[in-house]
Amino acid sequence: MALISASLPPNASCKDAVELASMHCMAACDPQSLFTYGPRQGLKSFRNELADFLHDHYQDNVSSEHLMVTGGATQALIMLCSVFFEKGDAVFAEEPISPKELDIMKLLGLNIIPVPVDEDGLDVNELEKLLSSNSSKEDRSVSKRVFSGGLFLTPHFQNPTGACLSVERCKQLARLVAQHNILCISNDVYHCFSYGDGKAPFGAPPKRLFSYDTSHGIAEATGHIVSLGTFSTIFSPGMRMGWIEAFPNILDAVKNSVFVKHCGPPQLYLTGVMESVLGLGSLKECLALLRHTYNSRLECLCEALIQYLPNCTFIRPKGGFFIWLVLPSDMDAQVLLKVCKEKFQVDFQPGCSFSTDSTKLKTYLRLSITRYGDHTLTNAVSRIGEALKELTALR
């Protein structure tokens, strides 16, 4: 079955890089640093290499003191929500939103307040209205906490829409979260996959949301934006490693939490291996290959959608992994999915799974470019087209 809903395949191309890095790491290994529990923030030498890599990618200053090693973006989200929020707390979240993040917030018992996303990303004006409305309901126990609430969003190449938060909205959002004392969790796991107009060289990526935090340049400032990153998207899901970038007020609270005090930094040995992957330049090579591969697949998928699904609409994203397809207004994506799986051996993610309300987004579906090559993607879209024709003929 062509599973064009899946987001990440195993990355076999990183095998040689890991072998080389492992030998390099062991040759220079200090047993006292890699075969112990390690510092809570992660190895300083690794954070220095990571800061250099991110500086080159973001084309902006990145301080290793603002970085902390995590077990990936998902673990980081769970950790941040556990440290700063309690069951029943209000957390504003983009909608549509990835089902994974939605499940995490539901599991933690958070009160999820959806904020709509359009072609320019999160609707910050709507968020401002919701914040003003919700602040009047805030109880005293919440007002005594570090943050009065939370916001989760993927500002660039959003999952599933592919939308990017405009520069003006980034500035407005940074001011807004500071004004209302909101912890803004910026999911930046797709930021490295910027394709621009689809022609290499791809040029500079959008400025990351963290760089708009109003605390920049202010001594002893309190930050409100934290960036989540992961090696799962840019190197290998099997590494189960990532990082957060945040100001000291956030990092200190995380480092001193029960979660970190008793578990320590994740994957200390693999931290050493990834330090060598970064230092040897292997990650840049792997990422460059992935960007060219995914950009080519995106072009192929767009062409197939135009050819085989002319009655559907979509906006070609400038980066990321996904296309958010809009079906004809009288078509239900779940009904289409049932026919696709049973008769055409094609799977995709229906739009309703990206909402807090399963009755919404019925005419949307998400397609992914990461798991299959051009031929399989084209073939899968043609099958979806056949299924759609079959359902249309029955109406």
Secondary structure, 3 states (H helix, E strand, C coil): CEECCCCCCCCHHHHHHHHHHHHHHHHCCCHHHHCCCCCCCCCHHHHHHHHHHHHHHHCCCCCHHHEEEECCHHHHHHHHHHHHCCCCCEEEEEECCCHHHHHHHHHCCCEEEEEEEECCEECHHHHHHHHHHHHCCCCHHHHCCCCCEEEEECCCCCCCCCCCCCHHHHHHHHHHHHHCCEEEEEECCCCCCECCCCCCCCCCCCCCHHHHCCCCCCCCCCCCEEEEEEHHHHCCHHHCCEEEECCHHHHHHHHCCHHHHHHCCCCHHHHHHHHHHHHCCHHHHHHHHHHHHHHHHHHHHHHHHHHHCCCCECCCCCECCEEEEECCCCCCHHHHHHHHHHHCCEECEEHHHHCCCCCCCCCEEEEECCCCCHHHHHHHHHHHHHHHHHHHHCC
